[in-house]
């Protein structure tokens, strides 16, 4: 098959790649390396993967190698082809570095965010609790000094008790102390019991993993389960929810499933609904992944993988 026939059968991008590679192998030069960089940038914009690029490179090299080898030493041709491919892949490397830096930055943001949440939660629980105790003591003294006002004072004390319960619940939802003290599994079991008591929906938690994990992993795991349970009880109208977490080759594999009304996954993901984007980003910052399986009337499952080491 002649070169013209080959060009007609090859995609235009591959033809341009072969022509640029042949020109570089024939004489080199910075201008041709810049052209290789542009080819890589366009390939990245078009959604080609690195294996796709390597396949194009191999096919192109097979076509141009006989002519290049006739004009230059074989080792020089191999070196030049490697330089050309490295320049083509340089936009992929730059993108990878940018993505990696973004993940590191997102991880630091999450850690700072959790520290601030922990501070606020402890302030609600400890400092507010101390103030309420002080108010209770003053009211008790006032009741002894003014017996006629005791019924009204008792009403105030009952309102203070309700306030204390609300503050304790809010503190727990912000950052449960059991997560720091006893670990992720105890915190998730406590969360499931609280959700079940509040919504009257049974929440079953099962895990073959019991050991403590690095703090960022425990926090991410708890937040993902918390968001999933919130979504299920708020939107799905389920009769039952299950949380299953197991170990698979150094990773946690989890499923949060319900038997509720379900939803259209593509539209929900496209719109960033149900907190899925936040769960994706939280897991992705630690090298994890998330998959959502659902359909209208068929319940939903949130499946995730998360490395056990951050």
N, C-alpha and C positions, 0 to 999 in steps of 0.2 A: 504494500500500500504506500503510495507516495505521500509527501508531506502535505500536499493540498487536500487530499482525501482525509488525512488524519485531522487536519484543522476543522474540516466540516463536521467530523464526528465528536470533537472535543468541545466542552462548554467554553464560552469566550474567556472566562476567568482562567481556566486551565491553559488555554492557548497563550494568553498573555504571560502566564507564569513561565511556560516553556520558553517563550521568546526571550523573556528577561533573563532566565537562567542561562540560556545559550549565549546571550550577549556577554554576561558576566564571566562565564567560563572561557570565552574567547579572548577577553582582554581585561576584565576587572574594572576597577575604578569606583570612586566614591559616589558618583552620580547613579551608577547601576545598583549600588548598595542602598541608596536612598529610594530607588524604585522598588527594591525588595521590601523595604520597610512599608512603603505605601501599599504594596500587595497584601502584606500582613494586616495592615490597618483595615483595608476593605474587607478582607476575609473575616476579621473579627466583627465588623459591623453587619456582615451578612449572616452571622451566626454559625460560621464553620468552626469545628473543633480542631484541636491540635492533631488528633489522628487523621482527620480529613486533610489537613495541610500536608502531613507527612505522606499520605497516599498520593496527593497531587505531585509532591516533590519526587517521589520514587518513579512515578510514571513519566514525568518530564525528564528526569535524569536518564532513564533508559532510552529515551528518544534522542537526546542530544549528546550522550556519552561517546558514541563512536566518532563523531566529528571533533569533539573536544579532545579526546584522547589522541587523535592523530596529530593535533597541533601542539600539545603540551605533555609533559611527563604525567603519568597516571597519578602519582602522589600529589602533584600540584592541582590536578583536577579534583581529587577527593577533598583536599583542603579548601579549595575555592567553593565547592558545592556545600560544604559544611558551613562556611562563612555566610553564604547566601541564605541557607535555611535558618541559621541563627538570627539573621537580620529580619527575615520574614516573621519569625516567632517573637521578636522583641516586643511588639504591641501586646501580645498575650501575656508576656512576663510582666510588663508594666501594669496591665490590668489586674493580674494576680496579686502583685505587690499592693496595689491600691485597695483591693478587696481585703487582703490580709490586714493592712493597717486599719481599715474601717472596722473589721471585727475586733481588733485589739481596742480601738477607741470605744466601740459599743460596749465591750466587756467592762472597761473602766467606768463608763457612764452607769451601767447597771450596778456595779459594786458601790459607786458613790451614792446612787439612788437608794440602794438597800440600806446603806449606813444611815442615811438621813431618815428613812422610814423607821429603822430600829430606834433611833434617837427619839423621834416623835412618839412612837408606840410606848417606849419606856416612860417618857414624860407623862403621857396620858394615864398610864397605869400607876406609876409611883407618885409623881408630884401631885397630880389631881387627887389621887387617893388620900394623900396626907392632908390636903386642904379640906376634903370632905369629912375626914375624921375630926379635924379641928372644928368644923361647923357643927357636927353632931355633938361634940362636947359642949360648945357654947349653948346650943339649943337645950341640952339636958340641964345645964345650969339655969337657963332662963325658965324652964318648966318648974324647977324647984323654987325659984324666986317668985314666980307669978303663977300660982296654981290655976287660976281662972283661965289662963291662956293655954293650958296644956292640950286641949283638943286641936287647936290651930297649930300648935308646935308639933304635935304628932303627925298632922297632915304634911307639914314641911319635912319632917324626917322621912316620911314615906316617899315623898318626891325626891329627896336626896338619895334614898336607896335605889330608886329607879334610875336616877342619873348615874350613879356609880355602876350599876349593871350595864347601862348603855356605853359608858366609857370603857369598861372592861371588855365588852364585846368589840367595840371599835378598835381598841388596842390589839386585841387578838387578830382581828381581820387584817390590820395593817402589817403586823409582824408578830406571829405567835411566839412567845418565849419558849414553848416546847420545841420549836424548830432549832433554836440555839442550844437548849439544854439536853434534849433527848434525841434529836436528829429528825431526818426527813420522814421516816416511816411513821413514827409516833405523831408527827405533826399532821401528816396526811390522814391518818386514822382519826385524829381529833377533829380535823376539818370535816371529814366525811360524816362523823357523828353529829356535828353541829348542823351541817347542811340537812341531814336526814331529819333531825329534830325540828328544824325550822320549816321544812317544806313537806314533811310526811312522806318523802320519797326514799325508799331503802337504798343505801349506797354501800356496796360491798367492796372492800379493799383486800386484795390478795397479792402477796409478793414473796418470791423465793429469795430475795435479797434483803438482808437485815443489817449489814454493817454500815457504819458511818461512812460518808463520802466527803470529798473536799467541799468546803463551804459554798463556793459558786455553783457547784453541781447540785447540792442539796437545795439551794435557793431556787435555781432554775426549775428543778423538778417540782418543788412545791408550788411555784407560781403557775406552771403549766397546768397542773391538776386543779388548782384553785380556779383558774380562768375557765377550764373545761367544765367543771361542776357548775360554775355560775351560769355559763351559757346554756347548759342542759336544763337546769331548773328554771331558768328565766324564759327560754324560748321553745323547748322541745316538748313540754308536757309529758314527761316520761312516767312510767310506772315503776321503773327500776333503773339504777345506774351501777355500773361495775368499773372498778379500777384494777388493772392487772399490770404488774411490773416484774420483769424477769431479767436475767443476765444473759448476754449473748456475746462471747468473744470480747470481753473488756468493755462492752457497752450495755447500757440499760435499754431494754425494749419495753415500751409501755403502750397500753391501750386503755382509753377512757371511752366506754361505750354506753349507749342508752337505747331504749326501745320506744323513743318518742316519735314525733311527727316527721323528722328528717328535713332535708333542705337540698336545693340544687347547689352542688359544691362549686362548680365553675363560676357561677354568678356571685356566690358569696365570697370566694377567694378574690375574684376580680374587683369587688367592691371593698375588700379589706374588712369584711364584717366579722362579727363574733370574736373579735380580738385575735384573729388568726395571724395577722401580720406581726403583732407583738410576740406571739408564741414562736413564730418562725424566727424572728430576729433574736429572741432570747436564747433559743436552742442553737441557732446558727453561730452565735458569738462563742459558743463552747464546742463547735464542731458537730453539733447534732442536726437532726432533720425532723420534718413533720409531714405527715400525710393525713388527709381527711377523706373518709369514705362515708357517703350518705346518699340518700335519694328520698324524695317526698314519700312519706308513709312507711319508710323502712328503717327508721332510727338513724343513728350516726355513730361513727367510731373515729376518734382522734388517735392516730398511731404515731409514735415518736421513737427515735433512737437518740441516746445521749451518752457520750463517752463518760466512763466512771472516773476518769482523771481529767481535770481541767487543764 
